[in-house]
Amino acid sequence: MNNDLPHTALVTGASRGLGLALAHRLASVGWNLIIDARGESALEAARAGLSEQTRVTAIPGDVTDEKHRRKLAGAAHEAGGLDALVNNASVLGPSPQPSLLDYPLDVLEEVYLTNTISPLAVIQAVRDELNPGARIINITSDAAVEPYEGWGGYGSSKAALEQLSNILAAENPDLRVYHVDPGDMRTQMHQEAFPDEDISDRPLPEESVPGLMRLLNGDLPSGRYQARNLIEPDSSPKELRELRVALTIDDFDGAAAFYRDELGLTVVKEWSESQGRGLILEAGPATIELVDHSQAAYIDEIEAGERISGPVRLAFEVPDIGAAADALQNRGAKALGGSVETPWGDLNRRLRTAEGLQITLYQSQDSNADGKEMA
Ligand SMILES: NC(=O)c1ccc[n+]([C@@H]2O[C@H](COP(=O)([O-])OP(=O)(O)OC[C@H]3O[C@@H](n4cnc5c(N)ncnc54)[C@H](OP(=O)(O)O)[C@@H]3O)[C@@H](O)[C@H]2O)c1
């Protein structure tokens, strides 16, 4: 996909439920949209809401109708091609759902036509409009693989869509074809499937959207996915930008000199206001080391010869441990032991600051097998 140009997605069945939730997310990140649904007024309401954020072409119609599919392809052409096609429009069939032995075959044909044949028909209609790297997502269901009683019509239509997606991917290795189970969602279709149940405990369709976005933005291989098992990288804790440890100290200037002048940390921000003084120091790459009491006691014993640290100990890697320790002691730190060679090959030295904080200085000899330093 060319990331410099706005992307365009065709999302079928986007007047409500999952299709609408996905359309809103795509609009919020600048994708242009082509959407459809049979019900005109709900589709128009969806278009009006989405067009506050992006360019939207809404085409009312039925995916089972060839003329309608040609209109979708025409809109895709006008938009400069598609970067994503999401075959989401689908029907449940009768509600309550009949068992297979009683399933009216003319209705089964309608279900297959909408849920299985039309997704392929839409793909065929827009095949020449797919931009290089375009993604195709066919929305399926857990009912495609689980033998739930009463789900024979809908479930088998989704099972066929899954195998159709598999083979389409095998026949077109240059395409990314995903068939995705979105999980149970609190939507009109779900309420139709469980007409007498309170479905307010089911997740909203928005919760299945990040997984779909990951497929659209990432480069995962073609295949079957469960949307809620796909965590989009930018919604995970990897969003964390910085670790900041805030220390409250009695001797502000002494501590500033200690960390800034002796340890050589760079000042990022400094303020002195009526409400108080503060200093933010760049401390290079930061890590949090979690240890149990027994590991803490082991390190204390190596560095200080006794169990001495509390819940927090700061550790700084320095290039010359002797020089750094001398400088910190000149700034009021108390040595709690000499430099010791640790079992993992570093030189470590324990000090206590004037504020009572335990500090480990370490001079790395070598990384351990994991490439991590133990301090
Ligand atoms: N909800 C769940 O728990 C669940 C679980 C597993 C899988 N899924 C799958 O997730 C997808 C979205 O389901 P949902 O729960 O969001 O359903 P929904 O609330 O019923 O929404 C379906 C959307 O598709 C449109 N649509 C239906 N038939 C169409 C047709 N023939 N042509 C064009 N548009 C059509 C509907 O509008 P009109 O009716 O106005 O056409 C509506 O916009 C479906 O593929 C469904 O099978 C849902």
The ligand as an SDF file (V2000), in Angstrom:
LIG
                    3D

 48 52  0  0  0  0  0  0  0  0999 V2000
  -23.0540   -9.8690   16.0460 N   0  0  0  0  0  0  0  0  0  0  0  0
  -22.3840  -10.9640   16.3060 C   0  0  0  0  0  0  0  0  0  0  0  0
  -22.3820  -11.4650   17.4600 O   0  0  0  0  0  0  0  0  0  0  0  0
  -21.5730  -11.6240   15.2210 C   0  0  0  0  0  0  0  0  0  0  0  0
  -20.8310  -12.7580   15.5810 C   0  0  0  0  0  0  0  0  0  0  0  0
  -20.0450  -13.3740   14.6020 C   0  0  0  0  0  0  0  0  0  0  0  0
  -20.0150  -12.8480   13.3290 C   0  0  0  0  0  0  0  0  0  0  0  0
  -20.7720  -11.7430   13.0160 N   0  0  0  0  0  0  0  0  0  0  0  0
  -20.6630  -11.2190   11.6370 C   0  0  0  0  0  0  0  0  0  0  0  0
  -20.2710   -9.8540   11.7210 O   0  0  0  0  0  0  0  0  0  0  0  0
  -20.7610   -9.1130   10.5980 C   0  0  0  0  0  0  0  0  0  0  0  0
  -21.5010   -7.8960   11.0890 C   0  0  0  0  0  0  0  0  0  0  0  0
  -22.5930   -8.3160   11.8560 O   0  0  0  0  0  0  0  0  0  0  0  0
  -23.4350   -7.3280   12.7710 P   0  0  0  0  0  0  0  0  0  0  0  0
  -23.7100   -8.0630   13.9940 O   0  0  0  0  0  0  0  0  0  0  0  0
  -22.8010   -5.9920   12.7960 O   0  0  0  0  0  0  0  0  0  0  0  0
  -24.8070   -7.3070   11.9060 O   0  0  0  0  0  0  0  0  0  0  0  0
  -25.9580   -6.2210   11.8190 P   0  0  0  0  0  0  0  0  0  0  0  0
  -26.0200   -5.3730   13.0070 O   0  0  0  0  0  0  0  0  0  0  0  0
  -27.1890   -6.9810   11.4320 O   0  0  0  0  0  0  0  0  0  0  0  0
  -25.4900   -5.3160   10.5900 O   0  0  0  0  0  0  0  0  0  0  0  0
  -25.4560   -5.8650    9.3040 C   0  0  0  0  0  0  0  0  0  0  0  0
  -25.2050   -4.7770    8.2840 C   0  0  0  0  0  0  0  0  0  0  0  0
  -25.2100   -5.3650    6.9940 O   0  0  0  0  0  0  0  0  0  0  0  0
  -26.2450   -4.7570    6.1820 C   0  0  0  0  0  0  0  0  0  0  0  0
  -26.7450   -5.7750    5.2650 N   0  0  0  0  0  0  0  0  0  0  0  0
  -27.3670   -6.9310    5.5760 C   0  0  0  0  0  0  0  0  0  0  0  0
  -27.6750   -7.5970    4.4700 N   0  0  0  0  0  0  0  0  0  0  0  0
  -27.2410   -6.8420    3.4200 C   0  0  0  0  0  0  0  0  0  0  0  0
  -27.2860   -7.0000    2.0180 C   0  0  0  0  0  0  0  0  0  0  0  0
  -27.8520   -8.0670    1.4700 N   0  0  0  0  0  0  0  0  0  0  0  0
  -26.7420   -6.0450    1.2460 N   0  0  0  0  0  0  0  0  0  0  0  0
  -26.1760   -4.9460    1.7940 C   0  0  0  0  0  0  0  0  0  0  0  0
  -26.1100   -4.7470    3.1250 N   0  0  0  0  0  0  0  0  0  0  0  0
  -26.6540   -5.6860    3.9230 C   0  0  0  0  0  0  0  0  0  0  0  0
  -27.2510   -4.2450    7.1960 C   0  0  0  0  0  0  0  0  0  0  0  0
  -28.0690   -3.1910    6.7180 O   0  0  0  0  0  0  0  0  0  0  0  0
  -29.4800   -3.5070    5.9850 P   0  0  0  0  0  0  0  0  0  0  0  0
  -30.1680   -4.5530    6.8100 O   0  0  0  0  0  0  0  0  0  0  0  0
  -30.1760   -2.1990    5.9520 O   0  0  0  0  0  0  0  0  0  0  0  0
  -29.1200   -4.0090    4.6330 O   0  0  0  0  0  0  0  0  0  0  0  0
  -26.2990   -3.7110    8.2580 C   0  0  0  0  0  0  0  0  0  0  0  0
  -25.7450   -2.4930    7.8740 O   0  0  0  0  0  0  0  0  0  0  0  0
  -21.6120  -10.1010    9.8160 C   0  0  0  0  0  0  0  0  0  0  0  0
  -20.8590  -10.6460    8.7610 O   0  0  0  0  0  0  0  0  0  0  0  0
  -21.9410  -11.1750   10.8330 C   0  0  0  0  0  0  0  0  0  0  0  0
  -22.2430  -12.4100   10.2180 O   0  0  0  0  0  0  0  0  0  0  0  0
  -21.5420  -11.1380   13.9240 C   0  0  0  0  0  0  0  0  0  0  0  0
  1  2  1  0
  2  3  2  0
  2  4  1  0
  4  5  1  0
  4 48  2  0
  5  6  2  0
  6  7  1  0
  7  8  2  0
  8  9  1  0
  8 48  1  0
  9 10  1  0
  9 46  1  0
 10 11  1  0
 11 12  1  0
 11 44  1  0
 12 13  1  0
 13 14  1  0
 14 15  2  0
 14 16  1  0
 14 17  1  0
 17 18  1  0
 18 19  2  0
 18 20  1  0
 18 21  1  0
 21 22  1  0
 22 23  1  0
 23 24  1  0
 23 42  1  0
 24 25  1  0
 25 26  1  0
 25 36  1  0
 26 27  1  0
 26 35  1  0
 27 28  2  0
 28 29  1  0
 29 30  1  0
 29 35  2  0
 30 31  1  0
 30 32  2  0
 32 33  1  0
 33 34  2  0
 34 35  1  0
 36 37  1  0
 36 42  1  0
 37 38  1  0
 38 39  2  0
 38 40  1  0
 38 41  1  0
 42 43  1  0
 44 45  1  0
 44 46  1  0
 46 47  1  0
M  CHG  2   8   1  16  -1
M  END
$$$$
